[in-house]
Amino acid sequence: MPRRRLPPSLSPLLAIAVTLALGVWLAFGDLQRFQDAAPEGEPAAAEPAARVEVVTRDAEPHAPRLVLQGHLMADRELTLRARQAGRVEALPVSAGNRVESGTVLIALARDELPARLEQAEAELALARAELAGADDLRRRQLISNTDYLRLQSGVSRAEAEVASLRRQLDDTRPTAPFDGVLDRLDVELGELIQVGETFGQLVDDSHLVARAWAPQRDAHELEAGLPAQLRLMDGSRLEGEVSLVGRRAEDAARTFAVEARVANPEGRRLAGASATLMITLPERQVHRLSPALLELDDDGQLAVKHLDGDDRVVRTPVTLVDAATDEARVAGLPARVRLITLGGGLVAAGERVVPVAAEPTQVSP
C-alpha cells in the first residue's frame, strides 16, 4: 500500500507543535521536582518551645525543730558513802525529805575521838612551846640545827594529827553537799557501817536533764544554748535549753549524745521518766513547695527545677529542712525563684521554655 505523504505546508506546523509540547513537559516536570525537594542550604523549621507552668516564690525565715526521744535525769545525783566507820546513833533526816546544803544526814557514835583530839591538841601546844624556846636558843647559837629541825618536825606532826582527828569527828556527821531530796536511806539506827559503805542517795531535781541521741545528719546543727522543750507523757511541757552536745559518736548506732537542762519548779517526780525532746534549730531561709516538685539529680541529691532570667530550665540541689504530707521546706534556692509547678518532668536543664503563670487555685501555699 503506498504511504501517504503530508502536504508540504503541514510539516513545519507539526514540528513547531512537537517542540512546544516538549518544552511544556520539561517545564512542569522541573516545577514538580522543585516542589518535592527543598532547596539545598535552607534550614528546616524549628520545633516550638515547650510550655511549663511557673510560680514566683520568695524565701522566708524558718526555725526548724529537731524531735528526739529520750529520758529524764535529775540535775545532780549523789550516792552517799561513809568516810568514817562507826555505829549509827541518830537519823535526823528521813528518806524522802528535802534538805538544804550542810544539813546533817546521819550521826555516828564518836566514842573516843573527842578525847583523842583533846590529847592531840595538848601535844601540839607543847610542841609549839618547845619550838618557841628553841628559837631563842638558836639566836644565841645554843642549839644545833638538827635539834631545831627535829622540834619543827614535831610541831608539823602534831598539827597533822589534830587535823586528822578533827576531820574524823566531822565525818561522823556527814552533811548534804547541795540542796536536794534524801531519796534513799540505806541504814538503820544502831547499825555499824564501815568506811566506803553506802548509806543513802541525795537527788537534786529542782532542774532536770533530758538525755537523747541525735543522728549524724542532724548533730552538726546542734550547739549548747539552743532553746529546747520537753513534752512529757501526760502532755505537759517544760522549757529549757541544750546544755551538752557530744563530741564523739556512740560506737554502735553512730549517734551523738544530746542533753538539755530544764527547770522543775513544781518538784515533780520525773527523774528516770521518758520524754520527747524538741530542739529549735537556728533560723534559715527556706522556700515552701509541694513535695511532688522534688526530684533526684544525677548525684542522687534532692533538686528542684526552676527558670533563670532567660527562661531556661535550671536544676538546683536543695536541702530538705522540714517535710509534711502536703508541704516541704527546702534551703539552697535563690532568694526569689520561679518554680516550675507543671511540666518539669518533660524538660531538661538548659532547655529554653515558654513560661505560663500557674493558676492560683493550683499553687500550694
Order of alpha helices (4+ residues) and beta strands (2+ residues): alpha-beta-beta-beta-beta-beta-beta-alpha-alpha-beta-beta-beta-alpha-beta-beta-beta-beta-beta-beta-beta-beta-beta-beta-beta-beta
